[in-house]
Amino acid sequence: MSYKIHAIIFAFAMMGCSLAQSDIYDVKWIARCVRDNADSRLLPEVVNNYCSCMNNKMDDNETLSIMHWKDSHPQESSDCLSWAMSQKISQASSDDKKWIAQCMRDNADASVSPDVVSKYCSCMNNKMDENETRSISEWEESHPNARAACDRESGWR
């Protein structure tokens, strides 16, 4: 099953099946947002959480799609992405949490916000094999492409 179809099915499943008429529009906006983000490297659960969060922040009378609305509301977009990523982190295994926490400590003196560091560490952790024994900081040295992708994804410039 393609990623796009999986993400859209996941979005509908998360919304529940007993929807009021006004909720149908929310589902449509969220499904469109999930489709628009299908090419991102984020997990479907994170994309769905992000789109749901953005939809909740928008006025009910908004006519712009979520993806267009986010362009004029960067703080809300950043907040929703942080929240969506934190939901995935909170579901992470204790081993993942340990590696992400170590990465956060390793980058405590970074010139970016802790939120950006958290996104970066989570991204790098997600790219690593479950059986990896090196820390994120050690692993990133031998994986420059993953590091560059996570730099972009997290907003670390």
C-alpha positions as CSV (number, residue, x, y, z in Angstrom):
1,M,0.0,0.0,0.0
2,S,1.4,3.4,-0.9
3,Y,2.4,5.9,1.8
4,K,-0.2,8.4,0.6
5,I,-3.1,5.9,0.8
6,H,-1.8,4.7,4.2
7,A,-1.6,8.2,5.5
8,I,-5.1,9.1,4.3
9,I,-6.6,5.9,5.8
10,F,-4.8,6.6,9.0
11,A,-6.2,10.2,9.1
12,F,-9.8,9.0,8.6
13,A,-9.4,6.2,11.2
14,M,-8.1,8.8,13.7
15,M,-11.0,11.0,13.2
16,G,-13.5,8.4,14.2
17,C,-16.6,7.2,12.3
18,S,-19.5,9.2,14.0
19,L,-18.9,12.6,12.5
20,A,-21.3,15.6,12.7
21,Q,-21.9,17.5,9.4
22,S,-19.5,20.3,10.4
23,D,-16.8,17.7,11.3
24,I,-16.9,16.3,7.7
25,Y,-15.3,19.6,6.5
26,D,-12.6,19.2,9.2
27,V,-11.9,15.6,7.9
28,K,-11.7,16.9,4.3
29,W,-9.2,19.6,5.3
30,I,-7.1,17.2,7.4
31,A,-7.2,14.6,4.6
32,R,-6.0,17.2,2.1
33,C,-3.2,18.3,4.5
34,V,-2.1,14.7,4.9
35,R,-2.1,14.3,1.1
36,D,-0.1,17.5,0.7
37,N,2.4,16.3,3.2
38,A,2.6,12.7,1.9
39,D,6.1,13.3,0.4
40,S,7.5,14.5,3.7
41,R,9.8,12.2,5.6
42,L,7.6,12.3,8.7
43,L,5.7,9.3,9.9
44,P,2.0,9.2,9.0
45,E,1.0,9.6,12.7
46,V,3.1,12.8,13.0
47,V,1.6,14.2,9.8
48,N,-1.9,13.4,11.0
49,N,-1.2,15.0,14.4
50,Y,0.3,18.1,12.7
51,C,-2.7,18.5,10.3
52,S,-5.2,18.0,13.1
53,C,-3.5,20.5,15.3
54,M,-3.4,23.1,12.4
55,N,-7.0,22.4,11.7
56,N,-7.9,23.1,15.3
57,K,-6.0,26.4,15.3
58,M,-7.8,27.6,12.2
59,D,-11.1,29.6,12.3
60,D,-14.1,27.5,11.2
61,N,-14.8,30.0,8.4
62,E,-11.3,29.8,7.0
63,T,-11.3,29.2,3.2
64,L,-7.6,28.5,2.8
65,S,-6.3,25.0,2.9
66,I,-4.1,24.1,5.9
67,M,-1.0,24.1,3.8
68,H,-1.7,27.7,2.5
69,W,-2.8,28.9,6.0
70,K,0.4,27.8,7.6
71,D,2.4,30.1,5.3
72,S,0.9,33.2,7.0
73,H,1.0,31.6,10.5
74,P,4.5,30.3,11.0
75,Q,4.3,30.3,14.8
76,E,1.2,28.1,14.8
77,S,2.8,25.8,12.3
78,S,6.0,25.5,14.4
79,D,3.9,24.9,17.5
80,C,1.9,22.2,15.8
81,L,4.9,20.5,14.4
82,S,6.6,20.5,17.8
83,W,3.5,19.1,19.4
84,A,3.1,16.4,16.8
85,M,6.7,15.4,17.1
86,S,6.5,15.4,20.9
87,Q,3.5,13.0,20.7
88,K,5.6,10.6,18.7
89,I,8.5,11.0,21.2
90,S,6.2,10.3,24.1
91,Q,5.3,7.0,22.3
92,A,8.9,6.2,21.7
93,S,10.5,3.3,23.5
94,S,12.5,3.9,26.6
95,D,15.6,3.1,24.5
96,D,14.7,5.8,22.0
97,K,14.0,8.3,24.8
98,K,17.4,7.5,26.3
99,W,19.2,8.2,23.0
100,I,17.2,11.4,22.3
101,A,17.9,12.7,25.8
102,Q,21.6,12.0,25.3
103,C,21.5,13.8,22.0
104,M,19.8,16.8,23.7
105,R,22.6,16.8,26.3
106,D,25.3,16.5,23.6
107,N,23.8,19.6,21.9
108,A,22.9,21.6,25.0
109,D,25.3,24.4,23.9
110,A,23.9,24.7,20.4
111,S,23.1,28.1,19.0
112,V,19.5,27.0,18.2
113,S,16.4,26.6,20.5
114,P,15.9,23.4,22.5
115,D,12.8,22.8,20.3
116,V,15.0,22.7,17.2
117,V,17.5,20.4,18.9
118,S,14.6,18.1,20.0
119,K,13.3,17.9,16.4
120,Y,16.8,17.2,15.1
121,C,17.5,14.5,17.7
122,S,14.1,12.8,17.1
123,C,14.7,12.9,13.3
124,M,18.1,11.4,13.6
125,N,16.9,8.7,16.0
126,N,14.1,7.8,13.5
127,K,16.7,7.4,10.8
128,M,18.8,5.0,12.8
129,D,18.4,1.2,12.9
130,E,16.8,-0.1,16.0
131,N,19.8,-2.3,16.6
132,E,22.3,0.6,16.4
133,T,24.7,0.8,19.4
134,R,26.3,4.1,18.8
135,S,24.8,7.4,20.2
136,I,23.1,9.7,17.8
137,S,26.1,12.1,18.1
138,E,28.4,9.3,17.1
139,W,26.2,7.9,14.4
140,E,25.6,11.3,12.7
141,E,29.4,11.6,11.9
142,S,29.2,8.6,9.5
143,H,25.8,9.6,8.0
144,P,26.1,13.1,6.5
145,N,23.0,12.7,4.3
146,A,20.8,11.9,7.3
147,R,22.4,14.7,9.2
148,A,21.7,17.2,6.4
149,A,18.1,16.0,6.0
150,C,17.5,16.3,9.8
151,D,19.1,19.8,9.8
152,R,16.5,20.8,7.1
153,E,13.6,19.1,8.8
154,S,14.3,20.5,12.2
155,G,15.1,24.1,11.0
156,W,18.7,23.9,12.2
157,R,20.7,26.1,9.9
